[in-house]
Amino acid sequence: MRQLNFHHLYYFWTVAKEGHLTRAAQKLNVSQSALSSQIKQLEGQLEQALFHRQGRSLQLTDFGHVVLEYAESIFNLGSELLSILESGEHQRMQTLRIGSVSTLSRNFQENFLRPVIGQEDIKLVLKASNFDDLLEQLRVHKLDLILSNRPVVSDSTTPWRCKLIAQQGVCLVGPNTQAFSGLGFPQDLDKVKLLLPGGDSEIRTQFDLYCEHHGLQLKPYAEVDDMAMLRLLARDADAIAVVPEVVVQDEIQAGTLKNYASLESVTESFYAITTKRHVELPILKKLLTVQ
C-alpha cells in the first residue's frame, strides 16, 4: 500500500497558495531547485501533474485543485490540533482568541464579550487587524472568532460560518449644547460641520442614499474610517457625526453628546465569523448562543 509523503504535500500546499515557486521557496527557506524536486516527486507518486506554468506563475491543474482541497483539510486540521493545545481547551483554563476589524466599535466589542469578561477560567486574547489578515488567521486556527461589520461568503476550501449577531441604528450625534438644539435634522445638516464614516463604509453608502432620497447635498467636514476617532471628533470638533449610537453610548449617557436624530433605513450590521472545527469550543458556542 502506498504511503503519502506529507512533507511533499506540505510543500505542494505552500506553492499552491503562493502561486509562485520563488515566493514559496523563500517562505519555506529552501532552494527553488529543491522545492521543484519535491513537487516532482509528489507528482510521480500521484502519477498526475499538479501544476502547469503560465509565464512565471504556476497554475493548478484540475487534479491539482482536488489535491489542494485535501491538503487544506489536512493542514487546517493540524492547525486546529495545535490551537486546542495552545488554548488549553483540554485543561481548566481556556484561551478565547477574538479578532476584530480595526474600524469596529470598541463599545460593541465590549458589549459582545460581556458574558465572559471577568470569568476566572477564561483568558481573552483580543487582536485588531484588517479583514483579510483576520480571515487568514482564522483559517489556520490562530483565531477562534472574528467580529466584523461586513459578512464573508464560504468557498470550497474554507467553509466560513458567518452569523448576523446585531444591527445597530445610525444617528446624528453632536455636543449637547444650545448651538445645535435650535436646529432641525436632517434638513439643517448643511448648516453644521459634518463628520462622516469613510467612503468604503457600508454606513456611508447607506447615508449617501439617504441624502439622495431627501434631496440633501452635503459636503463633509471630515471623513473618518476609525470609529474611535469619529467618537472623539464628535465630542471635541463642535460637529455633527453620522455614527451608530453604540459607538457613543457612554457619552450620550453622561450627557456630553446628544442623539439629535435617528436615520431610518441607515444601520450597521455586526457579524461573528467562525470556521468549521472538529472540536467546538464550549465557551465560544455559549457566547454565540446568547447573542
C-alpha positions as CSV (number, residue, x, y, z in Angstrom):
1,M,0.0,0.0,0.0
2,R,1.4,3.4,-1.0
3,Q,2.1,5.9,1.8
4,L,1.5,9.6,1.1
5,N,4.6,11.8,1.8
6,F,3.1,14.6,3.9
7,H,6.4,16.6,3.7
8,H,6.0,16.7,-0.1
9,L,2.3,17.5,0.3
10,Y,3.1,20.5,2.6
11,Y,5.5,21.9,0.0
12,F,2.8,21.5,-2.7
13,W,0.3,23.2,-0.4
14,T,2.6,26.2,0.1
15,V,3.4,26.5,-3.6
16,A,-0.3,26.3,-4.5
17,K,-1.2,29.1,-2.0
18,E,1.7,31.3,-3.1
19,G,1.2,30.6,-6.8
20,H,4.9,31.2,-7.4
21,L,7.9,28.9,-6.9
22,T,10.2,31.7,-5.8
23,R,7.9,33.1,-3.1
24,A,7.2,29.6,-1.8
25,A,10.9,28.7,-1.6
26,Q,11.6,31.9,0.3
27,K,8.7,31.2,2.7
28,L,9.9,27.6,3.2
29,N,13.6,28.6,3.4
30,V,14.6,26.1,0.7
31,S,16.1,26.5,-2.7
32,Q,13.9,26.6,-5.8
33,S,15.5,23.5,-7.2
34,A,15.0,21.5,-4.0
35,L,11.3,22.7,-3.9
36,S,10.8,21.8,-7.5
37,S,12.3,18.4,-7.0
38,Q,9.9,17.7,-4.0
39,I,6.9,18.7,-6.1
40,K,8.0,16.4,-9.0
41,Q,8.4,13.5,-6.5
42,L,4.8,14.1,-5.3
43,E,3.6,14.2,-8.9
44,G,5.4,11.0,-9.5
45,Q,3.8,9.3,-6.5
46,L,0.3,10.5,-7.5
47,E,1.1,9.8,-11.2
48,Q,-0.5,13.1,-12.3
49,A,0.6,16.6,-12.9
50,L,-0.3,19.2,-10.3
51,F,0.8,22.4,-12.0
52,H,1.2,23.9,-15.4
53,R,3.2,27.1,-16.0
54,Q,1.8,30.4,-17.1
55,G,4.7,32.8,-17.5
56,R,6.5,33.0,-14.2
57,S,3.5,31.8,-12.2
58,L,2.2,28.3,-11.5
59,Q,-1.4,27.4,-12.2
60,L,-3.1,24.3,-10.7
61,T,-4.3,21.6,-13.0
62,D,-7.8,20.2,-12.4
63,F,-6.2,17.4,-10.5
64,G,-4.1,19.9,-8.6
65,H,-7.3,21.6,-7.3
66,V,-8.6,18.3,-6.0
67,V,-5.3,17.6,-4.2
68,L,-5.3,21.2,-2.8
69,E,-8.8,20.7,-1.2
70,Y,-7.4,17.6,0.6
71,A,-4.2,19.4,1.6
72,E,-6.3,22.3,3.0
73,S,-8.3,19.9,5.2
74,I,-5.2,18.0,6.4
75,F,-3.1,21.0,7.4
76,N,-6.0,23.0,8.8
77,L,-6.8,20.1,11.0
78,G,-3.2,20.1,12.2
79,S,-3.5,23.8,12.9
80,E,-6.7,23.1,14.8
81,L,-5.0,20.5,17.0
82,L,-2.2,22.9,17.9
83,S,-4.8,25.6,18.6
84,I,-6.6,23.3,21.0
85,L,-3.4,22.6,22.9
86,E,-2.4,26.3,23.0
87,S,-5.9,27.4,24.0
88,G,-5.9,25.0,27.0
89,E,-9.3,23.7,26.0
90,H,-8.3,20.3,27.4
91,Q,-7.4,22.0,30.7
92,R,-9.4,24.1,33.2
93,M,-8.2,27.4,31.9
94,Q,-9.4,28.2,28.3
95,T,-8.0,30.9,26.0
96,L,-10.5,32.6,23.7
97,R,-8.9,34.4,20.8
98,I,-11.1,37.1,19.2
99,G,-10.1,39.2,16.2
100,S,-11.9,42.3,15.2
101,V,-11.6,44.6,12.2
102,S,-9.7,47.7,13.1
103,T,-12.6,50.1,12.5
104,L,-15.1,48.2,14.6
105,S,-16.7,50.0,17.6
106,R,-14.9,49.2,20.9
107,N,-18.1,49.6,22.8
108,F,-19.8,46.9,20.6
109,Q,-16.9,44.6,21.2
110,E,-17.1,45.1,25.0
111,N,-20.9,44.5,24.9
112,F,-20.4,41.3,22.9
113,L,-17.8,40.0,25.3
114,R,-19.5,41.0,28.5
115,P,-20.8,37.4,29.3
116,V,-17.2,36.1,29.5
117,I,-15.4,39.2,30.9
118,G,-14.1,38.6,34.4
119,Q,-14.5,34.8,34.3
120,E,-11.5,33.3,36.1
121,D,-11.3,30.2,33.9
122,I,-11.3,32.3,30.6
123,K,-8.3,34.1,29.2
124,L,-9.1,36.6,26.5
125,V,-6.7,37.4,23.6
126,L,-8.0,40.3,21.5
127,K,-6.5,41.3,18.2
128,A,-7.3,44.0,15.7
129,S,-6.3,44.0,12.1
130,N,-7.6,44.3,8.6
131,F,-10.3,41.9,7.4
132,D,-8.2,39.7,5.1
133,D,-5.4,39.3,7.7
134,L,-8.0,38.2,10.3
135,L,-9.6,35.7,7.9
136,E,-6.1,34.1,7.2
137,Q,-5.5,33.9,11.0
138,L,-8.9,32.3,11.5
139,R,-8.4,29.9,8.6
140,V,-5.2,28.4,10.3
141,H,-6.9,28.5,13.7
142,K,-4.8,31.3,15.2
143,L,-8.2,32.9,16.0
144,D,-11.4,31.4,17.2
145,L,-13.7,34.1,16.1
146,I,-13.8,37.4,14.1
147,L,-16.1,40.3,14.9
148,S,-16.8,42.3,11.7
149,N,-19.2,44.8,10.2
150,R,-19.0,43.0,6.9
151,P,-20.0,39.4,6.0
152,V,-18.0,36.7,4.3
153,V,-19.1,34.0,1.9
154,S,-18.0,30.4,2.2
155,D,-16.0,28.8,-0.6
156,S,-15.0,25.3,-1.4
157,T,-11.7,25.4,0.6
158,T,-12.8,27.4,3.6
159,P,-16.3,26.8,5.0
160,W,-16.7,30.1,6.8
161,R,-19.6,30.4,9.2
162,C,-21.0,33.9,9.3
163,K,-23.7,34.8,11.8
164,L,-25.5,38.2,12.0
165,I,-25.4,39.0,15.7
166,A,-26.7,42.6,15.8
167,Q,-27.9,45.5,13.9
168,Q,-27.4,49.0,15.3
169,G,-29.3,52.1,14.3
170,V,-27.3,55.0,13.0
171,C,-28.0,58.5,14.2
172,L,-26.8,62.2,14.1
173,V,-24.8,62.9,17.2
174,G,-23.2,66.1,18.4
175,P,-22.3,68.1,21.5
176,N,-25.2,68.6,23.9
177,T,-25.3,72.4,23.5
178,Q,-27.8,75.1,22.7
179,A,-26.0,75.8,19.4
180,F,-27.5,72.5,18.0
181,S,-30.7,72.3,19.9
182,G,-32.4,75.0,17.8
183,L,-31.7,73.2,14.5
184,G,-33.9,70.6,12.8
185,F,-32.3,67.4,11.4
186,P,-31.7,66.2,8.8
187,Q,-32.8,69.3,6.9
188,D,-30.3,71.6,8.7
189,L,-27.3,69.4,8.1
190,D,-25.9,71.9,5.6
191,K,-25.6,74.4,8.4
192,V,-23.2,72.4,10.6
193,K,-19.8,70.7,10.3
194,L,-20.5,67.1,9.3
195,L,-18.4,64.1,10.3
196,L,-18.9,61.0,8.1
197,P,-17.6,57.5,8.0
198,G,-15.1,56.8,5.2
199,G,-16.2,56.2,1.6
200,D,-15.6,52.4,1.9
201,S,-18.0,52.1,4.8
202,E,-21.4,50.4,4.4
203,I,-22.8,53.2,6.7
204,R,-21.5,55.8,4.3
205,T,-23.1,54.1,1.3
206,Q,-26.5,54.0,3.1
207,F,-26.1,57.6,4.3
208,D,-25.4,58.8,0.7
209,L,-28.6,57.1,-0.5
210,Y,-30.5,58.6,2.5
211,C,-29.3,62.1,1.4
212,E,-30.2,61.4,-2.2
213,H,-33.7,60.3,-1.1
214,H,-34.1,63.5,1.0
215,G,-32.6,65.8,-1.6
216,L,-29.6,66.7,0.6
217,Q,-26.3,67.8,-1.0
218,L,-23.7,67.9,1.8
219,K,-20.0,68.5,2.0
220,P,-18.3,66.6,4.9
221,Y,-16.1,68.5,7.3
222,A,-14.1,65.2,7.8
223,E,-14.3,61.6,6.7
224,V,-13.1,59.1,9.3
225,D,-12.7,55.3,9.0
226,D,-11.9,54.6,12.6
227,M,-14.9,54.7,14.9
228,A,-12.9,55.6,18.0
229,M,-11.6,58.7,16.2
230,L,-15.1,59.5,14.9
231,R,-16.3,59.3,18.5
232,L,-13.6,61.7,19.7
233,L,-14.3,64.2,16.9
234,A,-18.0,64.1,17.7
235,R,-17.1,65.1,21.2
236,D,-14.4,67.7,20.5
237,A,-14.9,69.2,17.0
238,D,-18.2,71.0,17.6
239,A,-19.7,69.0,14.7
240,I,-22.5,66.5,14.0
241,A,-21.4,62.9,13.4
242,V,-23.1,60.1,11.5
243,V,-22.4,57.2,13.8
244,P,-24.1,54.1,15.3
245,E,-25.4,55.0,18.8
246,V,-23.4,52.1,20.4
247,V,-20.2,53.9,19.5
248,V,-21.1,56.9,21.7
249,Q,-23.3,55.2,24.2
250,D,-21.2,56.3,27.2
251,E,-21.0,60.0,26.1
252,I,-24.8,60.1,25.5
253,Q,-25.5,58.5,28.9
254,A,-23.2,61.1,30.5
255,G,-24.8,64.0,28.7
256,T,-21.7,65.0,26.8
257,L,-23.2,64.1,23.5
258,K,-26.8,64.1,22.3
259,N,-28.6,62.0,19.7
260,Y,-30.3,64.6,17.6
261,A,-32.0,62.3,15.1
262,S,-32.1,58.7,14.1
263,L,-31.6,57.9,10.4
264,E,-34.3,55.5,9.3
265,S,-33.0,52.8,6.9
266,V,-29.4,53.5,7.9
267,T,-28.0,50.7,10.1
268,E,-24.7,49.0,10.8
269,S,-24.7,45.2,10.8
270,F,-22.3,43.1,13.0
271,Y,-21.2,39.6,12.2
272,A,-19.5,36.8,14.1
273,I,-17.3,34.8,11.8
274,T,-16.0,31.3,12.7
275,T,-14.8,28.3,10.7
276,K,-15.7,24.7,10.9
277,R,-13.9,22.8,13.7
278,H,-13.8,19.1,14.5
279,V,-13.9,20.1,18.2
280,E,-16.1,23.0,19.1
281,L,-15.1,25.4,21.9
282,P,-17.9,25.2,24.5
283,I,-17.3,28.8,25.6
284,L,-17.5,30.1,22.1
285,K,-20.7,28.2,21.5
286,K,-22.1,29.7,24.7
287,L,-21.1,33.2,23.7
288,L,-22.7,33.0,20.3
289,T,-25.9,31.5,21.7
290,V,-26.6,34.5,24.0
291,Q,-26.3,37.0,21.1
